[in-house]
Amino acid sequence: MTAEAIAPERPAALQARYGERAVPETGPWNQTIETILAHRSVRAYRSTPVPAGTLETLVAAAQSAPTSSNLQTWSVVSVTDPATRATLAEVANNQLHIVQCPLFLVWLADLSRTERMGKERSVTLEGLPYLETFLVAAIDAALAAQNAVVAAESLGLSTVYIGALRNDPQRVAAELNLPEGAAAMFGLCIGYADPARPAEVKPRLPQSVVLHRGRYDFSQEAPVRTSYDRTMAAFSERNEMARSSWTDRVFSRLTTIANLNGRDRLRTALGVLGFPLR
Ligand SMILES: Cc1cc2nc3c(=O)[nH]c(=O)nc-3n(C[C@H](O)[C@H](O)[C@H](O)COP(=O)(O)O)c2cc1C
């Protein structure tokens, strides 16, 4: 039996992700990989609520992610109150899907629990204030959230991360009553995609640019990026009407401090929230 006979969706999934000219070789294939490759961020949701128990299933998926030294230094807040949602949307440059999606989760790097444990036993945790420990918490939160994303998408739900909550982590912390040592890393909208505003799978860089075999080698990178720029310009024209290449997008995100939307002050904000980042 050929691979195509086993998984007829495979070529289509890879073409959507890489374009026809950059389809990579693949090995064994299954429905889990199919689900992961079909990911696309969705920014328009139906008001239909998610089924009862979905939140708990997603959190179980999240808690099944690996966690550095089993420290479990993350938490998640499910935000239901419309006024709180509105404030969070305001922090995030008025992204309406934050208000509209049936489930909105805020993922926290959370060292407050660890700190409480130390205080209870009168143990000084000297490693707590270090950048390393913050990174552990931030990485754990991201891994957990991405497990929830894959689980949600496997159930036919759609998602979009909201990094724009980091525009003002102090306002988010005040709104969610976060203790010292907890900070929002990003939000996550979850719900059923509005079929009137479908989202397309967004092509990624060809694997030759991101996959290095043995040693890092960027000698062939520039022409591959040029070709990807054309792919992404066509994608953006199809999906958003404005024709802009990937390079354009990368530059517009990073050429000015103003475009960081307040996140240039993140180190200070995290300091105030209990992360000295030594
Ligand atoms: C940590 C993180 C934060 C993000 N923040 C936002 C956001 O604030 N608003 C938004 O519309 N998309 C956000 N995104 C979605 C990205 O723009 C999206 O993943 C990227 O353009 C690739 O598109 P795709 O997810 O459809 O493949 C975020 C993604 C990640 C991983």
The ligand as an ORCA input file, in Angstrom:
! r2SCAN-3c Opt
* xyz 0 1
  C       2.609     33.836     21.528
  C       1.729     34.287     20.370
  C       1.067     35.491     20.446
  C       0.200     35.905     19.433
  N      -0.508     37.055     19.566
  C      -1.445     37.382     18.654
  C      -2.290     38.508     18.860
  O      -2.180     39.242     19.837
  N      -3.254     38.752     17.942
  C      -3.426     37.963     16.839
  O      -4.342     38.236     16.051
  N      -2.631     36.894     16.615
  C      -1.662     36.576     17.494
  N      -0.886     35.468     17.312
  C      -1.111     34.600     16.150
  C       0.000     34.732     15.128
  O      -0.129     35.958     14.450
  C      -0.122     33.543     14.173
  O       0.124     32.360     14.864
  C       0.873     33.675     13.008
  O       0.562     34.765     12.189
  C       0.857     32.414     12.154
  O      -0.454     32.191     11.650
  P      -1.246     30.855     11.945
  O      -1.337     30.674     13.436
  O      -2.611     31.039     11.310
  O      -0.490     29.750     11.308
  C       0.023     35.079     18.284
  C       0.737     33.877     18.201
  C       1.571     33.479     19.220
  C       2.303     32.169     19.109
*
